[in-house]
Amino acid sequence: MQSKYWPEWKRYLNDRGLASLASALLVSTRPLLPLFAQVMVLGQPFSRVLSVGEPYQAMIELLSDADDAGRFSHYLQGEGV
């Protein structure tokens, strides 16, 4: 399922020239993505203080689902969803 934040995240990464790196990292670290998501869960209280709660939660959900992470990787490469 595509998150409403994907276009924003893609634009952010493209503006900084990091989209292909992020895509490659999503693919190469796929077995570790659930662990990354769990580490991010620990940081959730801070995300609420910094007013980034909803996008932060969306990123946790993306990393928790390997299929979604793969779809986002393809999306970053311009291959659609």
LOKOLVO-778655 format. One record per residue: x, y, z of N, C-alpha, C, CB in turn; residue number from 1. Coordinates in steps of 0.02 Angstrom, whole numbers, always signed. Glycine has a CB too. Layout:
residues N
nc1: X | nc2: Y | nc3: Z | cac1: X | cac2: Y | cac3: Z | cc1: X | cc2: Y | cc3: Z | cbc1: X | cbc2: Y | cbc3: Z | num: NUM $
...
//
This chain:
residues 81
nc1: +42 | nc2: -59 | nc3: +0 | cac1: +0 | cac2: +0 | cac3: +0 | cc1: +44 | cc2: +62 | cc3: +0 | cbc1: -48 | cbc2: +0 | cbc3: +61 | num: 1 $
nc1: +30 | nc2: +107 | nc3: -45 | cac1: +70 | cac2: +168 | cac3: -49 | cc1: +49 | cc2: +217 | cc3: +5 | cbc1: +63 | cbc2: +201 | cbc3: -118 | num: 2 $
nc1: +97 | nc2: +242 | nc3: +40 | cac1: +84 | cac2: +292 | cac3: +92 | cc1: +75 | cc2: +360 | cc3: +60 | cbc1: +142 | cbc2: +293 | cbc3: +143 | num: 3 $
nc1: +37 | nc2: +402 | nc3: +92 | cac1: +29 | cac2: +470 | cac3: +67 | cc1: +94 | cc2: +509 | cc3: +71 | cbc1: -27 | cbc2: +506 | cbc3: +105 | num: 4 $
nc1: +142 | nc2: +482 | nc3: +107 | cac1: +207 | cac2: +516 | cac3: +116 | cc1: +258 | cc2: +497 | cc3: +63 | cbc1: +235 | cbc2: +501 | cbc3: +183 | num: 5 $
nc1: +245 | nc2: +445 | nc3: +24 | cac1: +294 | cac2: +423 | cac3: -25 | cc1: +316 | cc2: +478 | cc3: -73 | cbc1: +267 | cbc2: +365 | cbc3: -64 | num: 6 $
nc1: +269 | nc2: +516 | nc3: -103 | cac1: +291 | cac2: +569 | cac3: -148 | cc1: +335 | cc2: +621 | cc3: -114 | cbc1: +231 | cbc2: +603 | cbc3: -179 | num: 7 $
nc1: +318 | nc2: +638 | nc3: -52 | cac1: +358 | cac2: +686 | cac3: -14 | cc1: +428 | cc2: +658 | cc3: +1 | cbc1: +321 | cbc2: +704 | cbc3: +52 | num: 8 $
nc1: +430 | nc2: +595 | nc3: +22 | cac1: +495 | cac2: +565 | cac3: +37 | cc1: +537 | cc2: +559 | cc3: -27 | cbc1: +485 | cbc2: +495 | cbc3: +68 | num: 9 $
nc1: +505 | nc2: +540 | nc3: -82 | cac1: +542 | cac2: +533 | cac3: -145 | cc1: +570 | cc2: +601 | cc3: -167 | cbc1: +496 | cbc2: +505 | cbc3: -200 | num: 10 $
nc1: +530 | nc2: +653 | nc3: -163 | cac1: +552 | cac2: +720 | cac3: -181 | cc1: +612 | cc2: +741 | cc3: -137 | cbc1: +494 | cbc2: +771 | cbc3: -174 | num: 11 $
nc1: +606 | nc2: +728 | nc3: -71 | cac1: +660 | cac2: +746 | cac3: -25 | cc1: +725 | cc2: +710 | cc3: -44 | cbc1: +640 | cbc2: +728 | cbc3: +48 | num: 12 $
nc1: +720 | nc2: +645 | nc3: -57 | cac1: +779 | cac2: +606 | cac3: -74 | cc1: +807 | cc2: +627 | cc3: -142 | cbc1: +763 | cbc2: +531 | cbc3: -75 | num: 13 $
nc1: +764 | nc2: +639 | nc3: -191 | cac1: +787 | cac2: +661 | cac3: -257 | cc1: +821 | cc2: +729 | cc3: -253 | cbc1: +729 | cbc2: +664 | cbc3: -305 | num: 14 $
nc1: +794 | nc2: +775 | nc3: -214 | cac1: +823 | cac2: +841 | cac3: -208 | cc1: +894 | cc2: +838 | cc3: -180 | cbc1: +780 | cbc2: +885 | cbc3: -162 | num: 15 $
nc1: +909 | nc2: +787 | nc3: -142 | cac1: +975 | cac2: +780 | cac3: -111 | cc1: +1018 | cc2: +728 | cc3: -146 | cbc1: +967 | cbc2: +761 | cbc3: -38 | num: 16 $
nc1: +992 | nc2: +699 | nc3: -201 | cac1: +1029 | cac2: +650 | cac3: -239 | cc1: +1037 | cc2: +583 | cc3: -203 | cbc1: +1096 | cbc2: +676 | cbc3: -256 | num: 17 $
nc1: +990 | nc2: +567 | nc3: -159 | cac1: +995 | cac2: +507 | cac3: -118 | cc1: +945 | cc2: +452 | cc3: -135 | cbc1: +988 | cbc2: +526 | cbc3: -46 | num: 18 $
nc1: +904 | nc2: +463 | nc3: -185 | cac1: +851 | cac2: +414 | cac3: -201 | cc1: +880 | cc2: +346 | cc3: -220 | cbc1: +807 | cbc2: +440 | cbc3: -257 | num: 19 $
nc1: +931 | nc2: +345 | nc3: -262 | cac1: +958 | cac2: +280 | cac3: -283 | cc1: +994 | cc2: +246 | cc3: -225 | cbc1: +1007 | cbc2: +290 | cbc3: -342 | num: 20 $
nc1: +1027 | nc2: +284 | nc3: -182 | cac1: +1059 | cac2: +256 | cac3: -123 | cc1: +1007 | cc2: +227 | cc3: -76 | cbc1: +1102 | cbc2: +309 | cbc3: -86 | num: 21 $
nc1: +954 | nc2: +264 | nc3: -63 | cac1: +901 | cac2: +240 | cac3: -19 | cc1: +869 | cc2: +177 | cc3: -47 | cbc1: +847 | cbc2: +294 | cbc3: -9 | num: 22 $
nc1: +857 | nc2: +176 | nc3: -112 | cac1: +829 | cac2: +117 | cac3: -145 | cc1: +875 | cc2: +56 | cc3: -136 | cbc1: +816 | cbc2: +130 | cbc3: -219 | num: 23 $
nc1: +939 | nc2: +66 | nc3: -148 | cac1: +987 | cac2: +12 | cac3: -141 | cc1: +991 | cc2: -13 | cc3: -69 | cbc1: +1057 | cbc2: +34 | cbc3: -164 | num: 24 $
nc1: +988 | nc2: +33 | nc3: -21 | cac1: +989 | cac2: +13 | cac3: +49 | cc1: +927 | cc2: -26 | cc3: +69 | cbc1: +996 | cbc2: +75 | cbc3: +94 | num: 25 $
nc1: +869 | nc2: -6 | nc3: +42 | cac1: +808 | cac2: -43 | cac3: +57 | cc1: +812 | cc2: -115 | cc3: +32 | cbc1: +747 | cbc2: -8 | cbc3: +26 | num: 26 $
nc1: +844 | nc2: -124 | nc3: -25 | cac1: +851 | cac2: -191 | cac3: -54 | cc1: +904 | cc2: -231 | cc3: -17 | cbc1: +868 | cbc2: -187 | cbc3: -128 | num: 27 $
nc1: +962 | nc2: -201 | nc3: -6 | cac1: +1018 | cac2: -239 | cac3: +22 | cc1: +1011 | cc2: -253 | cc3: +97 | cbc1: +1082 | cbc2: -201 | cbc3: +10 | num: 28 $
nc1: +973 | nc2: -213 | nc3: +132 | cac1: +965 | cac2: -223 | cac3: +205 | cc1: +896 | cc2: -252 | cc3: +222 | cbc1: +975 | cbc2: -157 | cbc3: +242 | num: 29 $
nc1: +863 | nc2: -280 | nc3: +172 | cac1: +794 | cac2: -305 | cac3: +181 | cc1: +786 | cc2: -349 | cc3: +243 | cbc1: +773 | cbc2: -343 | cbc3: +120 | num: 30 $
nc1: +831 | nc2: -396 | nc3: +257 | cac1: +822 | cac2: -438 | cac3: +317 | cc1: +826 | cc2: -398 | cc3: +382 | cbc1: +873 | cbc2: -493 | cbc3: +318 | num: 31 $
nc1: +859 | nc2: -341 | nc3: +381 | cac1: +867 | cac2: -301 | cac3: +442 | cc1: +813 | cc2: -248 | cc3: +451 | cbc1: +934 | cbc2: -268 | cbc3: +440 | num: 32 $
nc1: +770 | nc2: -238 | nc3: +402 | cac1: +720 | cac2: -185 | cac3: +406 | cc1: +674 | cc2: -191 | cc3: +467 | cbc1: +679 | cbc2: -184 | cbc3: +343 | num: 33 $
nc1: +651 | nc2: -251 | nc3: +485 | cac1: +610 | cac2: -254 | cac3: +546 | cc1: +648 | cc2: -232 | cc3: +609 | cbc1: +585 | cbc2: -326 | cbc3: +556 | num: 34 $
nc1: +712 | nc2: -247 | nc3: +611 | cac1: +752 | cac2: -224 | cac3: +668 | cc1: +757 | cc2: -147 | cc3: +668 | cbc1: +823 | cbc2: -255 | cbc3: +665 | num: 35 $
nc1: +768 | nc2: -117 | nc3: +610 | cac1: +771 | cac2: -44 | cac3: +605 | cc1: +704 | cc2: -14 | cc3: +628 | cbc1: +787 | cbc2: -22 | cbc3: +533 | num: 36 $
nc1: +650 | nc2: -46 | nc3: +608 | cac1: +584 | cac2: -21 | cac3: +629 | cc1: +576 | cc2: -23 | cc3: +704 | cbc1: +528 | cbc2: -62 | cbc3: +595 | num: 37 $
nc1: +600 | nc2: -77 | nc3: +735 | cac1: +595 | cac2: -83 | cac3: +808 | cc1: +637 | cc2: -30 | cc3: +843 | cbc1: +617 | cbc2: -153 | cbc3: +831 | num: 38 $
nc1: +695 | nc2: -15 | nc3: +816 | cac1: +737 | cac2: +38 | cac3: +844 | cc1: +701 | cc2: +105 | cc3: +839 | cbc1: +807 | cbc2: +42 | cbc3: +808 | num: 39 $
nc1: +667 | nc2: +116 | nc3: +782 | cac1: +630 | cac2: +178 | cac3: +774 | cc1: +571 | cc2: +183 | cc3: +823 | cbc1: +604 | cbc2: +183 | cbc3: +702 | num: 40 $
nc1: +542 | nc2: +126 | nc3: +840 | cac1: +487 | cac2: +126 | cac3: +889 | cc1: +512 | cc2: +155 | cc3: +955 | cbc1: +459 | cbc2: +54 | cbc3: +900 | num: 41 $
nc1: +574 | nc2: +140 | nc3: +973 | cac1: +602 | cac2: +167 | cac3: +1034 | cc1: +607 | cc2: +243 | cc3: +1032 | cbc1: +672 | cbc2: +138 | cbc3: +1047 | num: 42 $
nc1: +614 | nc2: +271 | nc3: +973 | cac1: +619 | cac2: +344 | cac3: +965 | cc1: +553 | cc2: +379 | cc3: +957 | cbc1: +662 | cbc2: +359 | cbc3: +906 | num: 43 $
nc1: +498 | nc2: +341 | nc3: +957 | cac1: +432 | cac2: +372 | cac3: +946 | cc1: +415 | cc2: +428 | cc3: +994 | cbc1: +381 | cbc2: +319 | cbc3: +952 | num: 44 $
nc1: +430 | nc2: +423 | nc3: +1058 | cac1: +414 | cac2: +479 | cac3: +1102 | cc1: +446 | cc2: +544 | cc3: +1080 | cbc1: +435 | cbc2: +463 | cbc3: +1173 | num: 45 $
nc1: +506 | nc2: +541 | nc3: +1053 | cac1: +541 | cac2: +601 | cac3: +1030 | cc1: +509 | cc2: +627 | cc3: +966 | cbc1: +615 | cbc2: +586 | cbc3: +1019 | num: 46 $
nc1: +483 | nc2: +583 | nc3: +924 | cac1: +452 | cac2: +605 | cac3: +862 | cc1: +390 | cc2: +646 | cc3: +876 | cbc1: +434 | cbc2: +544 | cbc3: +818 | num: 47 $
nc1: +355 | nc2: +630 | nc3: +929 | cac1: +295 | cac2: +669 | cac3: +947 | cc1: +315 | cc2: +738 | cc3: +971 | cbc1: +254 | cbc2: +632 | cbc3: +1001 | num: 48 $
nc1: +369 | nc2: +743 | nc3: +1008 | cac1: +392 | cac2: +807 | cac3: +1033 | cc1: +414 | cc2: +852 | cc3: +975 | cbc1: +451 | cbc2: +797 | cbc3: +1083 | num: 49 $
nc1: +443 | nc2: +822 | nc3: +924 | cac1: +469 | cac2: +860 | cac3: +867 | cc1: +416 | cc2: +871 | cc3: +812 | cbc1: +529 | cbc2: +825 | cbc3: +837 | num: 50 $
nc1: +355 | nc2: +852 | nc3: +824 | cac1: +299 | cac2: +860 | cac3: +778 | cc1: +310 | cc2: +824 | cc3: +712 | cbc1: +288 | cbc2: +933 | cbc3: +764 | num: 51 $
nc1: +340 | nc2: +766 | nc3: +714 | cac1: +348 | cac2: +724 | cac3: +654 | cc1: +316 | cc2: +656 | cc3: +666 | cbc1: +423 | cbc2: +716 | cbc3: +636 | num: 52 $
nc1: +269 | nc2: +653 | nc3: +710 | cac1: +239 | cac2: +590 | cac3: +731 | cc1: +209 | cc2: +548 | cc3: +676 | cbc1: +188 | cbc2: +603 | cbc3: +781 | num: 53 $
nc1: +165 | nc2: +577 | nc3: +635 | cac1: +130 | cac2: +537 | cac3: +584 | cc1: +177 | cc2: +512 | cc3: +529 | cbc1: +75 | cbc2: +578 | cbc3: +553 | num: 54 $
nc1: +220 | nc2: +555 | nc3: +500 | cac1: +267 | cac2: +529 | cac3: +449 | cc1: +316 | cc2: +478 | cc3: +479 | cbc1: +306 | cbc2: +587 | cbc3: +418 | num: 55 $
nc1: +335 | nc2: +489 | nc3: +541 | cac1: +381 | cac2: +443 | cac3: +575 | cc1: +348 | cc2: +374 | cc3: +582 | cbc1: +402 | cbc2: +470 | cbc3: +644 | num: 56 $
nc1: +284 | nc2: +374 | nc3: +602 | cac1: +247 | cac2: +311 | cac3: +609 | cc1: +240 | cc2: +277 | cc3: +541 | cbc1: +177 | cbc2: +324 | cbc3: +639 | num: 57 $
nc1: +229 | nc2: +317 | nc3: +489 | cac1: +224 | cac2: +288 | cac3: +421 | cc1: +290 | cc2: +255 | cc3: +401 | cbc1: +204 | cbc2: +343 | cbc3: +371 | num: 58 $
nc1: +346 | nc2: +285 | nc3: +419 | cac1: +411 | cac2: +255 | cac3: +404 | cc1: +421 | cc2: +190 | cc3: +442 | cbc1: +468 | cbc2: +305 | cbc3: +420 | num: 59 $
nc1: +399 | nc2: +188 | nc3: +505 | cac1: +403 | cac2: +126 | cac3: +544 | cc1: +363 | cc2: +72 | cc3: +510 | cbc1: +378 | cbc2: +138 | cbc3: +616 | num: 60 $
nc1: +303 | nc2: +89 | nc3: +488 | cac1: +260 | cac2: +39 | cac3: +455 | cc1: +291 | cc2: +16 | cc3: +389 | cbc1: +190 | cbc2: +68 | cbc3: +442 | num: 61 $
nc1: +322 | nc2: +62 | nc3: +353 | cac1: +355 | cac2: +43 | cac3: +290 | cc1: +412 | cc2: -6 | cc3: +303 | cbc1: +382 | cbc2: +106 | cbc3: +255 | num: 62 $
nc1: +453 | nc2: +8 | nc3: +352 | cac1: +510 | cac2: -36 | cac3: +367 | cc1: +488 | cc2: -103 | cc3: +397 | cbc1: +558 | cbc2: -1 | cbc3: +414 | num: 63 $
nc1: +429 | nc2: -104 | nc3: +428 | cac1: +404 | cac2: -165 | cac3: +459 | cc1: +378 | cc2: -215 | cc3: +407 | cbc1: +349 | cbc2: -149 | cbc3: +508 | num: 64 $
nc1: +362 | nc2: -191 | nc3: +348 | cac1: +333 | cac2: -233 | cac3: +296 | cc1: +382 | cc2: -237 | cc3: +237 | cbc1: +264 | cbc2: -205 | cbc3: +272 | num: 65 $
nc1: +415 | nc2: -294 | nc3: +230 | cac1: +465 | cac2: -302 | cac3: +178 | cc1: +437 | cc2: -292 | cc3: +108 | cbc1: +497 | cbc2: -372 | cbc3: +182 | num: 66 $
nc1: +374 | nc2: -312 | nc3: +97 | cac1: +344 | cac2: -302 | cac3: +32 | cc1: +333 | cc2: -228 | cc3: +17 | cbc1: +277 | cbc2: -339 | cbc3: +28 | num: 67 $
nc1: +310 | nc2: -191 | nc3: +67 | cac1: +302 | cac2: -119 | cac3: +59 | cc1: +370 | cc2: -85 | cc3: +46 | cbc1: +269 | cbc2: -88 | cbc3: +122 | num: 68 $
nc1: +420 | nc2: -107 | nc3: +82 | cac1: +487 | cac2: -78 | cac3: +72 | cc1: +511 | cc2: -91 | cc3: +1 | cbc1: +537 | cbc2: -107 | cbc3: +123 | num: 69 $
nc1: +497 | nc2: -150 | nc3: -25 | cac1: +516 | cac2: -165 | cac3: -94 | cc1: +478 | cc2: -122 | cc3: -143 | cbc1: +503 | cbc2: -238 | cbc3: -109 | num: 70 $
nc1: +413 | nc2: -112 | nc3: -131 | cac1: +373 | cac2: -69 | cac3: -175 | cc1: +399 | cc2: +3 | cc3: -172 | cbc1: +299 | cbc2: -71 | cbc3: -156 | num: 71 $
nc1: +418 | nc2: +26 | nc3: -113 | cac1: +444 | cac2: +94 | cac3: -108 | cc1: +511 | cc2: +99 | cc3: -144 | cbc1: +452 | cbc2: +114 | cbc3: -33 | num: 72 $
nc1: +552 | nc2: +48 | nc3: -140 | cac1: +615 | cac2: +48 | cac3: -176 | cc1: +604 | cc2: +55 | cc3: -251 | cbc1: +655 | cbc2: -17 | cbc3: -160 | num: 73 $
nc1: +556 | nc2: +17 | nc3: -277 | cac1: +539 | cac2: +22 | cac3: -348 | cc1: +511 | cc2: +92 | cc3: -364 | cbc1: +487 | cbc2: -32 | cbc3: -368 | num: 74 $
nc1: +471 | nc2: +119 | nc3: -319 | cac1: +442 | cac2: +185 | cac3: -328 | cc1: +498 | cc2: +238 | cc3: -333 | cbc1: +393 | cbc2: +202 | cbc3: -270 | num: 75 $
nc1: +548 | nc2: +231 | nc3: -290 | cac1: +605 | cac2: +278 | cac3: -292 | cc1: +642 | cc2: +274 | cc3: -358 | cbc1: +653 | cbc2: +263 | cbc3: -234 | num: 76 $
nc1: +643 | nc2: +216 | nc3: -388 | cac1: +678 | cac2: +207 | cac3: -452 | cc1: +635 | cc2: +228 | cc3: -511 | cbc1: +699 | cbc2: +135 | cbc3: -460 | num: 77 $
nc1: +574 | nc2: +252 | nc3: -497 | cac1: +530 | cac2: +274 | cac3: -550 | cc1: +493 | cc2: +219 | cc3: -584 | cbc1: +569 | cbc2: +311 | cbc3: -599 | num: 78 $
nc1: +488 | nc2: +161 | nc3: -552 | cac1: +456 | cac2: +103 | cac3: -583 | cc1: +383 | cc2: +97 | cc3: -562 | cbc1: +494 | cbc2: +39 | cbc3: -564 | num: 79 $
nc1: +354 | nc2: +150 | nc3: -536 | cac1: +284 | cac2: +147 | cac3: -515 | cc1: +277 | cc2: +114 | cc3: -448 | cbc1: +242 | cbc2: +111 | cbc3: -566 | num: 80 $
nc1: +215 | nc2: +94 | nc3: -434 | cac1: +201 | cac2: +63 | cac3: -369 | cc1: +180 | cc2: -8 | cc3: -379 | cbc1: +148 | cbc2: +101 | cbc3: -331 | num: 81 $
//
